[in-house]
Amino acid sequence: MPPHMMDFPLLLSTLYDHSNRIFPNQEIVSVEADGSIWRNTYAETDVRVRKLASAFGSLGLGQGDVIGTYAWNNQRHHELYWATANTGVICHTLNIRLFPDQLEYIVNHGEDQVIFVDPNLAPALEPLADKFANVRQWVIMGGDASATTLPGAISYEDLIADEEPQREWPMLDERSPHMYCYTSGTTGNPKGVAYTQRSTYLHTLSGLIVKPMMPTDNILPVVPMFHAAAWGYPFMATTVGAKFTYPGPDLSPKAIIDLIETEEVTFSAGVPTVWQGIQNYLAENPDRDTSTIHSFLCGGSAVPRSMIDWFYKERGIQIIQGWGMTETNPIASVSVLKPEMHDWDWDRRLDFLETAGIPVPGLRVKIVDDDGDELPHDGEAFGELLIQGPWIAAEYLRDSRSAETMVDGWLRTGDVCKITPEGYVRITDRAKDVIKSGGEWISSIDLENTLMAHPAVAEAAVVGLKHPKWQERPLAVVVKAPGQDVTKEELTAFLEDKVAKWWLPDDYVFTDDVPKTGTGKFDKKVVREQYADMYLG
């Protein structure tokens, strides 16, 4: 038998230790709950992470026990990510935008024992405290704990103050979970996904292949740490020794641009609604300096072509569209161009930059029809996207719904897609959002993106409503851009030479805000319910 390589487990602590050894002076900047700026080096943070790891023992927490976090993107949340990953305690990030009954469900389903909460978020949990069956300790992340009614709450700083830093990290099973992330629960209760040491390790390295980062980068994660591990950026940026700028609770366009200017941010990540707001802010404040930022990853929902175009032409910033799900750890594809494409004219490059991109190395994808038969990657056929790979969830956490989603070693994504001959995934809709009109299919995503290219439109959500003749017809719910006005007739005229005639919405509703899910996507279920009978007379 030929010699084989050492069977050393894929542990996040090895990535962490390497960076702290090589980049001890790198900086972590954090905006606190009170708006103050807190600066730490990797070395100073390492001492705090090791003290926190020891404090887990004082709290009676060991490998496999679960702590919850209810917090913004900040220094202490970063420390919790790493103290759990390095010790085998499981970090369950609680989405602060979930409804109370969903929070109650996931805290009890995840069997959380200790919850760490930012001081300005504690009031949201106080009415729920007695509904959490397994929670026996509350820790307030900053300031003292006297201001909250959470029972027996203690201060994070008091918790770690007298602890001896843990010296060595345990040798964990690479298949053991280090984080629980739950879906946003748009239908039924949220579903839990366990991210393992192995899955996040491989996701981290593969993510750095498709979008390399350097120690000279300064990463601003706007995507929440309470959802899908902030798309893995706390792990990726630490691995390469990059600087962090954590934005805290103020995610207003002005606050984000202030940080980009003062901290000289080079790369960021967030959902389209965040960048749409920043685009509007920059259009009104053209003197703001964004020259340090070269690109940002945008995902969570489809990125309007017009937004990619605007940031590139007006600011020289490249929007990199990413696609993924909680179940994919989460980034699964990224819209990067192939070498031969860089010489193409801008509009032709946009044709590919506006797609969900190419699968991350290590993953396999296919599209299938309603019978489960595989379809060609010809850019024409469309069907449900299936995906498999070493960091794709094989099951949900203690949930009978696994069998509906994980089939024959593949994850059913629920996204309706085309795959081009070049290998780019073009998502045409969520299976539940595609509009079926007179036997033909209409892509709500394509309609939304086309509408949002109109200068007077800030946001547009398109849904299919029941129709007595055509089965379903599209309705567009539109938020006007600040200081702009537009009529239904003008929007129809704008669309007429851009989409098929039978795609044109039957009506438009103008509103101040489109309902959104806990992850910032348009909540089309709510929109459909709101206007359900509009076309039925």
Secondary structure, DSSP 8 states (H G I E B T S, - for coil): -----------HHHHHHHHHHH-TT-EEEEE-TTS-EEEEEHHHHHHHHHHHHHHHHHTT--TT-EEEEE--SSHHHHHHHHHHHHHS-EEEE--TTS-HHHHHHHHHHHT--EEEE-TTTHHHHGGGGGG-SS--EEEESSS-STT--STT-EEHHHHHHT-----S-----TTSEEEEEE---SSSS--EEEEEHHHHHHHHHHHHHHS---TT-EEEE-S-TTSGGGGGHHHHHHHHT-EEEE-TT---HHHHHHHHHHHT--EEEE-HHHHHHHHHHHHH-TT---TT--EEEE-SS---HHHHHHHHHHH--EEEEEEE-GGGSSEEEE----GGGTTS-HHHHHHHHTS-BEE-TT-EEEEE-TTS-B---SSS--EEEEEE-TTS-SS-TT-TTHHHHEETTEEEEEEEEEE-TTS-EEEEEETTT-EEETTEEE-HHHHHHHHTTSTTEEEEEEEEEEETTTEEEEEEEEEE-TT----HHHHHHHHHTTS-GGGS-SEEEE-S---B-TTSSB-HHHHHHHTTTTT--
